[in-house]
Amino acid sequence: MNCPFCKMLSDDRERIIKEKKSVFVVLSNPRLVPGHLLVIPKRHVEKFSELTKGEKEELFETAIYFQ
């Protein structure tokens, strides 16, 4: 799999603002949307509903923290 987010975790860590057990936060492309953040689950899923309860909780807690 050629995932740009996994590549970021391994090769481009300076873009990561916050990292937790199952999610990480990065700045989106500032040229497109200045100040826009992405909260990205570390585990690959096709649908949001496939995340575990704990993963969803951590994702939402992180998103709210950066709101």
C-alpha positions in Angstrom: 0.0 0.0 0.0 1.3 3.4 -0.9 -0.4 5.6 1.8 0.8 9.2 2.1 -0.2 9.3 5.7 1.8 6.2 6.6 4.7 7.7 4.8 4.3 10.9 6.9 4.5 8.7 10.1 7.8 7.2 8.9 9.5 9.8 6.8 8.0 13.2 7.4 7.5 13.4 11.1 8.2 17.2 11.4 4.7 17.8 10.0 3.1 16.0 12.9 1.7 18.4 15.5 0.4 15.8 18.0 0.6 12.0 18.1 -1.5 9.7 20.3 -2.0 5.9 20.5 -4.4 5.6 17.5 -4.4 9.1 15.8 -2.1 11.8 14.8 -2.6 15.5 13.8 -1.0 17.3 10.9 -1.5 20.7 9.2 -3.3 20.3 5.9 -1.8 22.0 2.9 -1.6 25.6 4.1 -1.7 26.9 0.5 -5.2 25.4 0.1 -6.7 26.1 3.5 -4.5 28.0 6.0 -4.8 26.6 9.5 -6.7 23.5 8.5 -5.8 20.4 10.6 -6.3 16.8 9.8 -6.9 14.2 12.6 -5.9 10.9 11.0 -6.4 7.4 12.4 -3.3 5.3 12.3 -5.2 2.1 11.4 -6.4 1.8 7.9 -10.2 1.6 7.6 -12.5 2.0 4.6 -15.3 3.5 6.7 -15.3 5.6 9.8 -17.7 3.1 11.3 -15.0 0.4 11.2 -12.9 2.2 13.9 -13.2 0.8 17.3 -15.0 2.6 20.1 -11.7 3.6 21.6 -10.3 4.9 18.3 -13.4 7.0 17.7 -13.3 8.4 21.2 -9.6 9.4 20.8 -10.2 10.9 17.4 -13.1 13.0 18.6 -11.3 14.1 21.8 -8.3 15.1 19.7 -10.5 17.0 17.2 -12.3 18.8 20.1 -9.0 19.7 21.8 -7.7 21.4 18.6 -11.1 23.1 17.8 
